[in-house]
Amino acid sequence: MSTIATRDGTEIFYKDWGSGRPVVFSHGWPLNADAWDDQMFFLASHGFRCIAFDRRGFGRSSQSWDGNNYDTFAEFAFGEADGGDSSPIFGVKIPTGYRQWQLAAVSQEEGLGELRGIPGNVPSMKAYRDGTLPFPDGATLAKLAWKRVPSSEFNGAFVPGAPTTLQIMVKDSKKYASTGGWGFGRFVDGKPVDEAQHKTCFPCHQANAKGHDFVFTRLAP
């Protein structure tokens, strides 16, 4: 039986038939992936890769207590699949759909001339709103940075210019037990930076944000 573990550890059953351009099938209540067998067989026989899954709480997937809502369903369907190269040391990838996450805060670091935004996925934003520390496994934060450039339309204002870095933090207390439960990824132009830069991630967070589960960002009011 084929399964995939979501960011909070829930096991999701799936079928993967055929090859070619992928088509993803998502069932409704109270069904499971088998509801799509006829359609999947037809399309797989005509050059498509067909993927169907039992939603959490349904069929052969885990009967999870939490996360049974449409935000979590959508995050699995559109945000679980990671793409691209993984970071050295931690093996963190850029999560699909991170630009659609809710904004937690903005930040600016003196001397870098950047504008930054920090969005979080569903588990991290729920933890922020509930005041939960430590963050739960599956919480993921992104930090997007752009060059700060003067606006051509409004004197004295600044706007995002070229992107500089994308930083990712992923909470997995078992996998990353030696680094406070967090895995780190730092990317430039979609590619991870070298191992030397990744070795500096946790020491910085440990020295300056240990009292907030090693996370600098606070939820903006």
RARAGI-V333853 format. One record per residue. N is the residue number from 1. RES is the residue in one letter. OMEGA is omega in whole degrees, -180 to 180 (999 if undefined). Layout:
n=<N/N>
res=<RES/RES>
omega=<OMEGA/OMEGA>
This chain:
n=<1/2/3/4/5/6/7/8/9/10/11/12/13/14/15/16/17/18/19/20/21/22/23/24/25/26/27/28/29/30/31/32/33/34/35/36/37/38/39/40/41/42/43/44/45/46/47/48/49/50/51/52/53/54/55/56/57/58/59/60/61/62/63/64/65/66/67/68/69/70/71/72/73/74/75/76/77/78/79/80/81/82/83/84/85/86/87/88/89/90/91/92/93/94/95/96/97/98/99/100/101/102/103/104/105/106/107/108/109/110/111/112/113/114/115/116/117/118/119/120/121/122/123/124/125/126/127/128/129/130/131/132/133/134/135/136/137/138/139/140/141/142/143/144/145/146/147/148/149/150/151/152/153/154/155/156/157/158/159/160/161/162/163/164/165/166/167/168/169/170/171/172/173/174/175/176/177/178/179/180/181/182/183/184/185/186/187/188/189/190/191/192/193/194/195/196/197/198/199/200/201/202/203/204/205/206/207/208/209/210/211/212/213/214/215/216/217/218/219/220/221>
res=<M/S/T/I/A/T/R/D/G/T/E/I/F/Y/K/D/W/G/S/G/R/P/V/V/F/S/H/G/W/P/L/N/A/D/A/W/D/D/Q/M/F/F/L/A/S/H/G/F/R/C/I/A/F/D/R/R/G/F/G/R/S/S/Q/S/W/D/G/N/N/Y/D/T/F/A/E/F/A/F/G/E/A/D/G/G/D/S/S/P/I/F/G/V/K/I/P/T/G/Y/R/Q/W/Q/L/A/A/V/S/Q/E/E/G/L/G/E/L/R/G/I/P/G/N/V/P/S/M/K/A/Y/R/D/G/T/L/P/F/P/D/G/A/T/L/A/K/L/A/W/K/R/V/P/S/S/E/F/N/G/A/F/V/P/G/A/P/T/T/L/Q/I/M/V/K/D/S/K/K/Y/A/S/T/G/G/W/G/F/G/R/F/V/D/G/K/P/V/D/E/A/Q/H/K/T/C/F/P/C/H/Q/A/N/A/K/G/H/D/F/V/F/T/R/L/A/P>
omega=<-177/177/173/180/176/-176/178/174/178/179/-179/176/177/172/-179/-174/172/179/-178/180/-174/172/-177/-179/178/-175/175/178/-6/-170/173/-174/-178/-179/-176/-173/-177/-180/180/180/-180/-177/178/178/-179/169/177/170/-174/-178/175/-178/171/178/179/-179/-179/170/-175/176/-178/176/-175/179/-178/173/-179/-179/-173/175/-179/176/-178/180/177/-175/-173/-173/-177/-175/179/179/175/-178/180/-179/174/-180/-170/-178/179/178/176/-179/175/175/-176/179/178/179/178/-180/176/-177/170/180/177/-180/-176/175/-178/179/-178/166/-175/173/-177/173/178/178/-174/-179/-179/-180/176/178/177/-176/-179/-177/-176/171/-1/176/-179/172/-176/177/-179/179/176/174/180/-178/177/171/177/-177/179/177/177/-174/-176/-177/179/179/179/-179/177/174/-179/176/180/-179/169/-180/-177/171/-179/-179/174/-169/179/-177/-176/-177/-177/179/175/-179/-175/169/-173/173/179/-171/174/-177/177/-178/179/175/-171/-177/-178/179/180/178/-180/-172/-175/177/179/180/-180/-178/-170/-175/-178/-178/179/-179/176/-179/178/-169/169/-180/180/-179/999>
